[in-house]
Amino acid sequence: MKLQSSNKFLEEAFAWAVDKTAAFVVTGTKNGDINKGEGNKWYGPDGKTIKSPTEPWAEPKDYKPCFWAGYFDRTAYYIRDFVHQASGAYYVGLEEEIFNMYYTFVSNASAKTGWFAPWAFNFDGSVYYMDTPNYKSFVREISAQFELCEKAYSLYLLTGDKRYAEDDVIFNFIEKTMTVFIDNLDGTVLKEKNGIPEGKGDIFEISATYNERGFNAAEAGDSIAAMYQAILSYANILKIRGNQKEAEKQFSRAEELKEYFNNEWSVVDGSDMYAYAIDNKGRKHYKWEKKGTEIHGGETLKFIPMKGITYPGERNERLLDYIHECELNIETREDNIESLTYLPDLFFRHNRSEEAWHWMKHIISQKDLPHEHKSQGTNGDYPEISFTFISQVIEGLMGISVNAATGEITASPCLPEEIEDIKLYDFRFGEYTVDIFIEKDKTDIKKKR
């Protein structure tokens, strides 16, 4: 796959990203490290650490098909990173890796884990002990659970692989998440059941939000927005599986959640902004604040419009403006570059190409700088940077949408002023490759064998 454009920054950045993703693929590695993490230590069960791989759980193992999705100083792949990298991974030919990783996550969820998929796995497919030292205290973020459910349907469309909709293990995970999982966590903190699963504290206690920077929510906008997309995914998969009646119930459920969120949950007295969290005392939070290393807002707020749960209109546009302004301001901008990689996806969803392109350029301009987590390496050594740039070019700038199951491919470009044209050669589409030529007022897709 090769991209050409009169915008040389775009052309060179895309080539860098495609090349960089290859460095993160570990498929077939013999006797590679497992359970190795930051500090050049090995992390074992029940919080044990050692300085050399002398225990059975630290001995090198053969790797299964997968790629790095998380810090480059940890021999593991993580749910949150994986779901964000999956589309880019498909575009560079990592279809087997994607399915293996997805199946590993969902097949390890059970009643024992509270139907949470374990947060991270070693490259041999075993649970990564640093984040899951045991099943009494392990990393659990509600938003990630819903993103895994959403990803099943999007991967079905992208790859045409029927297993994402028809495999019983995958479907069982989705069904349990959309029923038992939600019911078990609803009302656990605020003592009132409203259909929203609740977090009890930080990531090791069950977090309602992706925000890991010092703010704990009982209910959070990012998990609600992710839940909305998960319900839609569940409904579409039910439809594929022939259960039209239940599918219609779930489509209605999604619309009811959207209405509840917009007209009640997110409404703040005296403000036209959106609440992004409710704390354990029932107080609503809506202001984006940065206090030292803490962020209040950030990912919790960005996911709300990114997942499409907001209604279009002035209120939504003000929210988008507010997010952009907070990220532009160095006093309130998030420090972790991973958080910035969500911005292009957010703005493309709402057809704001200039803001999306601004953040794509900003991220690439930072790729050779040290990552805030120093042992990780540079920002560009964080896998999400390269994988998401690829998907944002293809799905965002070019507006390519694929339904491999039906053989449909469309393009609805969202080009900023700086980009006049994009030519993408040898794009994978089912059993074919296609060349896609996009200009400001013209799109041409040529199918090849």
Secondary structure by P-SEA (a helix, b strand, c coil): ccccccaaaaaaaaaaaaaaaaaacccccccccccccccccccccccccccccccccccbbbbcccccccccccccccaaaaaaaaaaaaaacaaaaaaaaaaaaaaacccccccccccccccccccccccccccccccccaaaaaaaaaaaaaaaaacccccccccaaaaaaaaaaacaaaaaaccccccccccbbbbcccccccccccccccccccccaaaaaaaaaaaaaaaaaaaaacaaaaaaaaaaaaaaaaaaaaccccccccccccccccccccccccbbbbcccccccccccccccccccccccaaaaaaaaaaaaaaacccccccccccccaaaaaaaaacaaaaaaaaaaaaaaaccccccccccccccccaaaaaaaaaaaaccccccccccccbbbbbbccccccccbbbbcccccccbbbbbbbcccbbbbbbcc
